[in-house]
Amino acid sequence: MAMISSSRSNADMVHCKINRAIRAGMSGKALLRCVLAGSRNSGNRTKILASLALFSCMALAACSGDRRAVPGPYAPVADAALGQSRYSVDIPTDYRLAPNDVVQLKVYGEPDLSFERLSISQRGTLNLPFVGEARASGLTTAELARDLRHLLGRHLREPQISVNLVEYGSQRITVEGSVTHSGVFTIQPGTTLLGALALAGEPDRLGKVRQIVVIRTDPDGRSLALFDLRAMRAGTMIDPVLQANDRVVVGTSGLSRAYQDFLSLIPAAAIFTRL
């Protein structure tokens, strides 16, 4: 009985530490250091890690809750407490051109200056007769047409120009893991995580629906989030809009061992953390 009471006391202590750390917004790594602090005995550390893993499973189950869709307004919001504040469900209204995008350029009455397909270079420019290199990356199609009208106006009288986007070559994501078709996909701006899973074929095993990881690389570094497919379908969790170069991994078996170990300690279904 004394041994059982001692084990329960240790478990309660670990759970108490975890709850305090989560409320304080502590990262996964800091959480692990906090819980292991003062436990130099290897046996105790093993028990604590096991307790953390069990607590994670219990928390995931609690977060999943009832995933049945409820009729009414569909307006899930990013939960800052779950670290979702950097993910957005807003669809961009004005698309900005980027390298590898393909545009159609028409200069009316000038067939030699008109092109059905022009690819934006890695430098973010278009190479055109009379003009040379013209910046395109970061502009809308209307802004690009305006700039080209000004540049060609030095050689033509009041040129009439239209620019249309033909292909979103820059909007590529990778989907891998337990899906029907893994690989690199070209998406349209505004494509959400559910849309990407529809392209790749949804998880081939039911147990993978809570293990969808989005890894994002931006100027601030690399970061990841864990999502629950059933919660997104039911409208209880945001369905995030993906960005170019996002990596979607369905099932943690597709992640490195370090990622798997880290995710096993995340005590919520959508913790977002900086790596």
C-alpha positions in Angstrom: 0.0 0.0 0.0 2.8 2.4 0.8 4.3 1.8 -2.6 1.0 2.5 -4.4 0.5 5.7 -2.4 4.1 6.8 -3.2 3.5 6.1 -7.0 0.2 8.1 -6.9 1.9 10.9 -5.1 4.7 11.1 -7.7 2.1 11.0 -10.5 0.1 13.8 -8.9 3.2 15.9 -8.5 4.1 15.4 -12.2 0.6 16.3 -13.3 0.5 19.3 -11.1 3.8 20.5 -12.6 2.6 19.9 -16.2 -0.7 21.9 -15.5 1.2 24.8 -14.1 3.7 24.8 -17.0 0.9 24.7 -19.6 -1.0 27.6 -17.9 2.3 29.6 -18.0 2.6 29.0 -21.7 5.8 27.0 -21.4 7.3 25.3 -24.5 7.6 21.6 -24.8 11.3 21.5 -24.2 11.1 23.8 -21.2 8.2 21.7 -19.9 10.4 18.6 -20.1 13.3 20.3 -18.2 10.9 21.5 -15.5 9.4 18.1 -14.9 12.7 16.3 -14.8 14.4 18.9 -12.6 15.5 17.4 -9.3 15.0 13.8 -10.5 18.5 12.5 -10.9 17.6 8.9 -10.3 17.3 7.1 -13.6 14.4 5.0 -12.4 12.5 8.0 -11.3 13.2 9.8 -14.6 11.9 6.8 -16.5 8.7 6.8 -14.4 8.3 10.6 -15.0 8.7 10.2 -18.7 6.1 7.4 -18.7 3.8 9.6 -16.7 4.2 12.4 -19.2 3.4 10.1 -22.1 0.3 8.8 -20.2 -0.8 12.4 -19.4 -0.4 13.4 -23.1 -2.7 10.5 -24.1 -5.2 11.5 -21.5 -5.1 15.2 -22.6 -5.4 14.3 -26.3 -8.5 12.3 -25.5 -9.9 15.2 -23.4 -9.2 17.7 -26.2 -10.8 15.5 -28.8 -14.1 15.4 -26.9 -17.3 15.0 -28.8 -16.4 15.4 -32.5 -20.0 15.4 -33.8 -20.8 18.4 -35.9 -23.4 20.7 -34.3 -25.8 22.6 -36.6 -25.5 26.4 -36.4 -22.9 29.0 -37.3 -19.6 27.6 -38.4 -17.0 29.9 -36.8 -14.1 28.1 -35.1 -11.4 30.4 -34.0 -7.7 29.9 -33.3 -7.1 29.2 -29.7 -4.1 31.1 -28.4 -3.9 28.8 -25.4 -3.3 25.9 -27.8 -0.7 28.0 -29.7 -2.8 28.4 -32.9 -2.5 32.1 -33.1 -0.1 32.0 -36.0 -2.5 30.0 -38.1 -5.2 31.7 -40.1 -8.5 30.6 -41.7 -8.7 33.8 -43.8 -8.4 33.4 -47.5 -6.1 36.0 -49.1 -8.0 38.4 -51.3 -5.2 39.9 -53.4 -2.7 37.3 -54.6 0.9 38.4 -54.9 3.0 36.9 -57.7 6.0 34.9 -56.8 8.9 33.0 -58.5 7.7 30.0 -60.7 4.2 31.5 -61.2 3.2 31.6 -64.8 1.3 34.6 -66.4 -0.3 35.4 -69.7 0.7 38.8 -71.1 -1.2 40.5 -73.9 -0.3 43.8 -75.5 -3.1 44.6 -77.9 -2.1 45.1 -81.5 1.4 43.8 -80.7 1.6 40.0 -81.2 5.4 40.0 -80.9 5.1 41.4 -77.4 2.2 39.0 -76.3 2.9 35.7 -74.6 0.5 32.9 -73.6 2.9 31.7 -70.9 5.6 33.6 -69.1 7.3 32.1 -66.1 8.5 34.4 -63.3 12.2 33.7 -62.7 13.8 32.8 -59.4 14.9 36.4 -59.2 11.2 37.4 -59.3 11.4 39.1 -62.7 10.1 38.7 -66.3 12.4 39.2 -69.3 10.6 41.1 -72.1 11.5 42.7 -75.4 12.2 46.5 -75.2 11.9 46.3 -71.4 14.5 43.7 -70.3 14.0 42.5 -66.8 10.8 43.7 -65.1 10.0 43.0 -61.5 7.0 40.8 -61.0 7.3 39.1 -57.7 5.3 40.7 -54.9 2.9 42.5 -57.3 -0.7 41.7 -58.2 -1.5 41.1 -61.8 -3.1 44.5 -62.0 0.0 46.2 -60.5 2.2 44.3 -63.0 0.1 45.4 -65.9 0.3 49.0 -64.7 4.2 48.9 -64.4 4.5 47.2 -67.8 2.2 49.9 -69.4 4.6 52.5 -68.0 7.8 50.7 -69.2 6.4 49.9 -72.7 5.0 53.5 -73.0 8.5 54.6 -73.6 8.5 52.7 -76.9 4.8 52.4 -77.8 2.0 55.0 -77.8 -0.5 54.3 -75.0 -0.1 50.5 -75.0 -3.1 48.4 -73.8 -1.9 45.6 -71.6 -3.5 42.8 -69.7 -1.9 40.3 -67.4 -3.6 37.1 -66.2 -2.4 34.4 -63.9 -2.2 31.0 -65.6 -0.5 28.8 -63.0 0.3 29.0 -59.3 3.7 27.6 -59.7 5.0 29.0 -56.4 2.2 27.5 -54.3 3.6 24.0 -53.7 3.2 21.9 -50.6 4.4 18.5 -49.6 2.0 15.8 -48.2 3.5 12.6 -46.9 2.8 9.8 -44.5 -0.3 7.7 -44.2 -2.1 9.1 -47.3 -3.1 7.5 -50.6 -0.9 9.7 -52.8 2.1 11.3 -51.1 4.1 13.9 -53.0 4.4 17.5 -54.0 1.2 19.3 -54.9 0.5 22.7 -56.5 -2.4 24.4 -54.6 -4.4 27.5 -55.1 -4.2 30.3 -52.6 -6.7 29.7 -49.8 -6.3 25.9 -49.8 -6.8 24.6 -46.3 -5.4 21.5 -44.6 -8.6 19.6 -45.3 -8.3 20.6 -49.0 -4.7 19.3 -49.1 -5.8 16.0 -47.5 -8.4 15.6 -50.2 -5.8 16.0 -52.9 -3.5 13.4 -51.4 -6.2 11.0 -50.2 -7.2 11.1 -46.5 -5.5 9.0 -43.9 -5.5 5.2 -44.7 -5.8 4.3 -41.1 -8.3 5.6 -38.6 -5.7 6.0 -35.9 -3.9 8.6 -37.9 -6.6 11.2 -37.8 -5.3 12.8 -34.7 -1.7 12.8 -35.9 -1.6 15.4 -38.7 1.4 17.7 -38.4 2.0 20.9 -40.3 5.6 22.0 -40.5 6.1 25.6 -41.7 9.3 27.4 -42.6 9.3 31.2 -42.7 11.8 34.0 -42.2 11.5 33.5 -38.4 12.5 29.9 -38.6 10.8 26.5 -38.6 7.7 25.6 -36.6 5.1 22.9 -36.3 1.5 22.2 -35.2 -0.5 19.1 -34.5 -4.1 18.9 -35.8 -7.0 16.5 -35.3 -8.9 15.6 -38.5 -12.1 14.8 -36.8 -12.2 18.0 -34.8 -11.6 20.1 -38.0 -14.5 18.2 -39.7 -16.8 18.8 -36.8 -15.9 22.5 -36.7 -14.4 22.4 -33.3 -10.9 23.2 -34.5 -9.7 25.6 -37.1 -8.9 24.2 -40.6 -5.8 26.4 -41.3 -5.1 27.9 -44.7 -1.8 26.5 -45.9 1.1 28.5 -47.2 3.7 27.8 -49.9 6.3 25.2 -48.9 4.3 23.9 -46.0 5.0 20.2 -45.2 2.0 18.1 -44.1 2.8 14.8 -42.4 -0.1 12.4 -41.7 0.9 10.1 -38.8 4.1 10.7 -36.8 5.8 7.7 -38.3 6.8 10.0 -41.2 8.7 12.3 -38.8 12.2 11.9 -37.6 12.8 10.2 -34.3 13.5 13.5 -32.6 10.1 14.9 -33.8 8.3 11.8 -32.7 9.8 12.0 -29.2 9.0 15.7 -29.0 5.4 15.2 -30.1 4.8 12.4 -27.6 5.2 15.0 -24.9 2.7 17.5 -26.3 -0.3 17.4 -24.0 -2.8 19.0 -26.5 -4.2 18.4 -29.9 -2.9 21.6 -31.6 0.2 22.9 -29.7 2.2 25.2 -31.9 5.9 25.5 -31.0 9.1 26.9 -32.3 11.8 24.4 -33.1 
